[in-house]
Amino acid sequence: MKDNSKISSKILSDNLKTRTAWFGVFLGLSAGALAAFHQFKIPPAMPLLLETYNYDLTLAGGFMSVYAVLGIATSAFLGIWLEKFGIKIYALGAGILLIVGSLVTISWPNNPEIVLLSRGIEGLGFAILAIIGPIIAIQNATEKHRPLAIAIFASWIPVGQLSALGVAQPAIASGQWRFIWWIGIILTILVVLGLWLKYKNNQENNPVSSSKIDNQVLLKSHRISLLLAAGIFTLWAAQYLAMSTWLPQYLVTERGFSPTNALVPYAIPTVIIIFFNLVGGFIIRWGIPIFPILAFVLSVQASLWIIFDSLSSTFSGILALVIYGAAAGITPTCLFSMPNTILGKHGNNGPAFGIIMTGRHLGVLAGPILLPQLILINGDWGSAGLFFGLITFFASTITLGLAIIFFRTKNKLQD
């Protein structure tokens, strides 16, 4: 009886929400961007760390991939356990993990195994914030503003990535990589404090999970749809992380850019993505169906992968990166909208986002590893472009299949 009362209260609260709490929406973005900051603080510091501590390259590569491994292993469970512990406890736990992991690296940077362990500790904190971030953003928005809240959160990775780059530039120039880690600790304290204060006495601290309400209305097709959405996220994240990880190296080795000059075209898609995250939100808010939008932008990215290596001029290459950034900006807005699209009012819950984020983490792990292996096997970048183009086209095809399942399920429920 107590659980039913809690569920009724939560549904009533959602239905009566008439004003969007934009502070809460941006607090959700801050949680996600903080997670991304910690993940992406390592790449700009890597050259200095390698020079100073002479890490094994294979082990050093694990400093990024361990985040994805922890995400794959824990996201589904973290989503299920969210209702039990609540956003407040999750935020505190994530903060402790991120701070402890950072302090371990600061204290023992000369031991690569300990650094890898510390990155794993941080990775678990990242996985927690990646679950609660979108839930917080969506939870604080009215139905009218929900697409914009999703779009705002969808910029979490580029916002965190650019923040890490901004902090790292003066730190690395002065040879003080620890400064990046200390800034990360300060940002963690501020964001976790904000989350703690917001959810200290808030009934929305414990979002109602699908285990309590959705099992009464969920069909098998709903579960299949969530898994397909996670699969699309896997394929898209794989090609996007492959692009964002190896683009500078491609520009240096294949296009003759200096390492410094390669940073400018590398930053172009990242900046464009943030803007088009919001564009995607407005498109969805205007009522344009999400499935054809997603299928189209995935096809655009697939086409660019296939033709990118054949572009002969700097202008055409930059134009391709701009178009790629626009399509890649709309894509995560659509993907983060999937739980609410598929499950309706029951979509903003931990288990649903746990499934979606598991798919994302799998792609994050696979993409950067696959691309160099393809180059080693085939001896050229063009073959890698063809491979990632084909899997992105496959993601577009799955999207159309997901649309068919969605509308059949919708018609079945209406009957």
C-alpha positions in Angstrom: 0.0 0.0 0.0 2.8 2.3 0.8 4.4 1.7 -2.6 1.1 2.4 -4.4 0.7 5.7 -2.5 4.2 6.7 -3.5 3.6 5.8 -7.1 0.3 7.8 -7.2 2.0 10.8 -5.6 4.8 10.7 -8.1 2.4 10.4 -11.1 0.2 13.2 -9.7 3.3 15.4 -9.2 4.4 14.8 -12.8 1.0 15.6 -14.2 0.7 18.8 -12.1 4.1 20.1 -13.1 3.4 23.4 -14.9 6.7 25.1 -14.8 10.1 23.9 -15.9 12.8 24.2 -13.3 15.6 25.3 -15.5 18.1 25.2 -12.7 17.3 21.5 -12.3 17.7 20.9 -16.0 21.1 22.5 -16.1 22.0 20.7 -12.8 21.4 17.5 -14.8 23.7 18.8 -17.5 26.3 19.7 -14.9 26.3 16.2 -13.5 26.9 14.7 -17.0 29.4 17.3 -18.0 31.3 16.7 -14.7 31.5 13.0 -15.6 32.7 13.9 -19.1 35.3 16.3 -17.7 36.9 13.5 -15.6 36.9 11.1 -18.6 38.4 13.6 -21.0 41.0 15.2 -18.7 43.4 12.4 -19.5 43.9 12.9 -23.4 45.4 16.4 -23.2 47.6 15.4 -20.3 48.7 12.1 -21.9 51.8 13.4 -23.8 53.1 15.0 -20.6 52.3 11.9 -18.6 54.0 9.6 -21.1 57.1 11.8 -21.2 57.3 12.1 -17.4 56.4 8.6 -16.3 57.2 6.5 -19.4 54.0 4.5 -19.3 53.5 1.4 -21.5 51.3 2.6 -24.4 48.9 -0.3 -24.2 48.4 0.2 -20.5 48.0 3.9 -21.0 45.3 3.2 -23.6 43.3 1.6 -20.8 43.1 4.9 -18.9 40.2 5.8 -21.3 38.7 2.4 -22.1 38.4 1.4 -18.4 35.6 4.0 -18.1 33.6 2.2 -20.8 34.3 -1.2 -19.2 32.9 0.0 -15.9 29.9 1.5 -17.7 29.1 -1.7 -19.5 29.5 -3.8 -16.3 27.4 -1.6 -14.0 24.9 0.6 -15.9 22.0 -1.8 -16.0 22.4 -2.6 -12.2 22.8 1.1 -11.4 19.6 1.9 -13.2 17.7 -0.8 -11.3 19.1 0.2 -7.9 18.4 4.0 -8.4 15.0 3.8 -6.8 16.3 2.1 -3.7 19.1 4.6 -3.0 17.8 7.8 -4.7 19.5 10.5 -6.6 21.0 12.1 -3.4 22.9 9.0 -2.4 23.9 8.3 -5.9 25.3 11.8 -6.3 27.2 11.6 -3.1 28.6 8.2 -4.0 29.7 9.4 -7.5 31.4 12.4 -5.9 33.3 10.3 -3.4 34.5 7.9 -6.2 35.6 10.8 -8.5 37.5 12.5 -5.7 39.2 9.4 -4.4 40.2 8.3 -7.9 41.6 11.7 -8.6 43.6 11.8 -5.3 45.1 8.4 -6.0 46.4 9.5 -9.4 47.8 12.8 -7.9 49.5 10.8 -5.2 51.0 7.8 -7.2 51.3 8.9 -10.8 54.6 7.0 -11.3 52.8 3.6 -10.9 50.7 3.0 -14.1 48.8 0.0 -12.5 47.6 2.3 -9.6 46.7 5.0 -12.1 44.6 2.5 -14.1 42.9 1.4 -10.8 42.2 5.1 -10.0 40.7 5.6 -13.4 38.5 2.6 -12.7 37.3 4.2 -9.5 36.5 7.3 -11.4 34.8 5.3 -14.1 32.3 3.9 -11.6 31.5 7.5 -10.6 31.1 8.4 -14.2 28.7 5.6 -14.8 26.5 6.8 -11.9 26.4 10.4 -13.1 25.7 9.2 -16.7 22.5 7.5 -15.3 21.2 10.3 -13.1 22.1 13.2 -15.3 19.4 12.7 -18.0 16.9 11.7 -15.4 17.5 14.9 -13.4 17.3 17.1 -16.6 14.0 15.5 -17.8 12.5 15.3 -14.4 12.7 19.1 -14.0 11.0 19.9 -17.3 7.3 20.1 -18.2 6.1 17.9 -21.1 6.3 20.9 -23.4 10.0 21.6 -22.5 11.1 17.9 -22.3 12.6 17.8 -25.7 14.7 20.9 -24.9 15.8 19.4 -21.6 16.9 16.2 -23.4 18.7 18.4 -26.0 20.5 20.4 -23.3 21.7 17.2 -21.5 22.7 15.6 -24.8 25.6 18.2 -24.9 27.1 16.7 -21.8 30.1 15.0 -23.5 31.2 18.0 -25.7 30.7 20.4 -22.8 32.8 18.3 -20.5 35.4 17.7 -23.2 35.8 21.4 -24.0 35.9 22.2 -20.3 38.7 19.7 -19.8 40.6 21.1 -22.8 40.2 24.7 -21.5 41.6 23.8 -18.1 44.3 21.6 -19.6 45.8 24.2 -22.0 47.5 26.5 -19.4 48.2 23.5 -17.1 50.0 21.5 -19.7 51.8 24.6 -21.0 53.3 25.1 -17.5 54.0 21.4 -17.0 51.5 21.1 -14.1 49.1 18.3 -15.1 47.9 17.9 -11.5 46.2 21.3 -11.8 43.6 19.6 -14.1 42.9 16.9 -11.5 42.6 19.5 -8.6 40.1 21.5 -10.7 38.2 18.3 -11.3 38.0 17.8 -7.5 36.7 21.3 -6.9 34.1 21.0 -9.7 33.0 17.6 -8.2 32.4 19.2 -4.8 30.4 22.0 -6.3 28.2 19.8 -8.4 27.6 17.2 -5.7 26.8 19.9 -3.2 24.2 21.4 -5.6 22.6 18.0 -6.2 22.6 17.2 -2.4 20.9 20.5 -1.6 18.3 20.1 -4.4 17.3 16.6 -3.4 17.7 16.9 0.3 14.0 17.0 1.1 12.6 16.4 -2.4 10.2 13.5 -3.2 11.6 13.3 -6.6 14.8 12.0 -5.0 13.5 8.5 -5.7 12.3 8.3 -9.3 9.7 5.5 -9.7 11.3 2.7 -11.6 9.6 0.5 -14.3 9.7 -2.4 -11.9 6.9 -0.8 -9.9 4.7 0.6 -12.6 5.9 -0.3 -16.1 5.5 -4.1 -15.8 1.8 -3.6 -15.7 1.7 -1.9 -19.1 4.9 -3.0 -20.8 4.7 -5.4 -23.7 7.4 -7.6 -25.0 7.8 -5.1 -27.9 8.6 -2.3 -25.4 11.6 -4.3 -24.1 12.7 -5.2 -27.6 12.4 -1.5 -28.6 14.7 -0.4 -25.7 17.2 -3.1 -26.6 17.2 -1.9 -30.3 17.6 1.7 -29.2 20.6 0.6 -27.1 22.0 -1.2 -30.1 21.6 1.9 -32.3 23.4 3.8 -29.5 26.2 1.2 -29.6 26.8 1.6 -33.3 26.6 5.3 -33.3 28.9 5.8 -30.3 31.4 3.4 -31.8 31.8 5.5 -35.0 31.6 8.8 -33.1 34.3 7.8 -30.6 36.4 6.4 -33.4 36.2 9.8 -35.2 36.8 11.9 -32.2 39.7 9.7 -31.0 41.6 9.3 -34.2 40.8 12.4 -36.3 43.9 14.3 -35.1 46.2 11.4 -36.0 44.5 11.1 -39.4 45.0 14.8 -40.1 48.7 14.6 -39.1 49.7 11.4 -40.9 47.4 11.6 -44.0 46.7 15.3 -44.5 50.1 16.8 -43.5 48.8 18.9 -40.6 51.1 19.7 -37.7 49.9 18.4 -34.3 49.1 21.9 -33.2 47.2 22.8 -36.4 45.3 19.6 -36.3 43.5 20.8 -33.1 41.5 23.4 -35.0 39.6 21.0 -37.4 39.4 18.5 -34.5 37.5 21.1 -32.4 35.1 22.0 -35.2 32.7 19.0 -34.9 32.7 19.3 -31.1 31.6 23.0 -31.1 29.0 22.3 -33.9 27.6 19.3 -32.0 26.7 21.4 -28.9 24.7 23.8 -31.1 22.9 21.0 -32.9 22.1 19.2 -29.7 19.7 22.1 -29.1 18.5 22.2 -32.7 17.6 18.5 -32.3 15.5 19.5 -29.2 13.6 22.1 -31.1 13.0 19.8 -34.1 11.5 17.2 -31.7 9.5 19.8 -29.9 8.0 21.0 -33.2 6.4 17.5 -33.4 8.6 16.1 -36.3 8.7 12.3 -35.8 11.9 11.2 -34.1 12.5 8.0 -36.1 12.9 9.5 -39.6 15.0 12.3 -38.1 17.4 9.8 -36.5 17.5 7.5 -39.6 18.4 10.6 -41.7 21.2 12.0 -39.6 22.7 8.5 -39.2 22.7 8.1 -43.0 24.4 11.5 -43.3 27.2 10.5 -40.9 27.6 7.1 -42.7 27.9 8.8 -46.1 30.6 11.2 -44.8 32.6 8.3 -43.4 32.7 6.7 -46.8 33.7 9.8 -48.8 35.8 11.6 -46.2 39.2 10.0 -47.3 38.5 10.9 -50.9 38.0 14.6 -50.3 40.9 16.5 -51.9 40.7 20.1 -50.6 40.9 21.6 -47.2 37.6 23.4 -47.8 35.7 20.2 -48.6 37.2 18.5 -45.6 36.1 21.3 -43.2 32.7 21.4 -44.8 32.4 17.6 -44.2 33.4 18.1 -40.6 30.8 20.8 -40.1 28.0 18.6 -41.7 29.2 15.7 -39.6 29.1 17.8 -36.4 25.5 18.9 -37.2 24.3 15.4 -37.8 26.2 14.0 -34.8 24.7 16.8 -32.6 21.1 15.8 -33.4 21.7 12.1 -33.0 22.2 11.9 -29.2 19.2 14.2 -28.6 17.1 11.6 -30.4 18.8 8.7 -28.6 18.3 10.2 -25.2 14.6 10.8 -26.1 14.1 7.1 -26.8 13.0 6.0 -23.2 10.3 8.7 -23.1 9.3 8.0 -26.7 9.0 4.3 -26.3 7.6 4.2 -22.7 5.7 7.5 -22.6 5.2 8.8 -19.1 7.0 5.8 -17.6 10.2 6.5 -19.6 12.1 8.7 -17.2 13.4 5.9 -14.9 16.7 4.2 -14.0 16.3 0.8 -15.7 15.4 2.4 -19.1 18.3 4.7 -19.0 20.5 1.9 -17.7 19.8 -0.1 -20.8 20.4 2.9 -23.1 23.7 3.8 -21.4 24.9 0.2 -21.5 24.6 0.5 -25.3 26.5 3.7 -25.3 29.4 2.4 -23.2 29.8 -0.6 -25.4 30.2 1.6 -28.4 32.6 3.9 -26.6 34.8 0.8 -25.8 34.7 -0.7 -29.3 35.1 2.2 -31.6 38.5 3.6 -30.7 39.9 0.0 -30.6 38.4 -1.2 -33.9 39.7 1.7 -36.1 43.5 1.1 -35.6 43.0 -2.6 -36.0 41.2 -2.1 -39.4 44.1 0.1 -40.5 46.7 -2.5 -39.5 44.8 -5.2 -41.3 44.0 -3.3 -44.5 46.8 -0.8 -44.5 44.8 2.4 -45.2 42.3 4.7 -43.6 39.8 4.3 -46.4 38.9 0.8 -45.4 38.2 2.0 -41.8 35.9 4.7 -43.3 34.0 2.2 -45.3 33.5 -0.1 -42.2 32.2 2.7 -40.0 30.1 4.0 -42.8 28.5 0.6 -43.2 27.8 0.1 -39.5 26.3 3.6 -39.3 24.0 2.8 -42.3 23.1 -0.4 -40.4 22.1 1.7 -37.4 19.9 3.8 -39.7 18.2 0.6 -40.9 17.6 -0.6 -37.3 16.0 2.8 -36.6 13.4 2.2 -39.4 12.8 -1.3 -38.0 12.3 0.3 -34.5 9.8 2.7 -35.9 7.7 -0.1 -37.3 7.7 -1.9 -33.9 6.9 1.3 -32.1 3.8 2.2 -34.3 2.6 -1.4 -34.2 2.8 -1.4 -30.4 1.1 2.0 -30.3 -1.8 0.7 -32.4 -2.1 -2.4 -30.4 -2.4 -0.4 -27.1 -5.0 1.9 -28.7 -7.1 -1.2 -29.8 
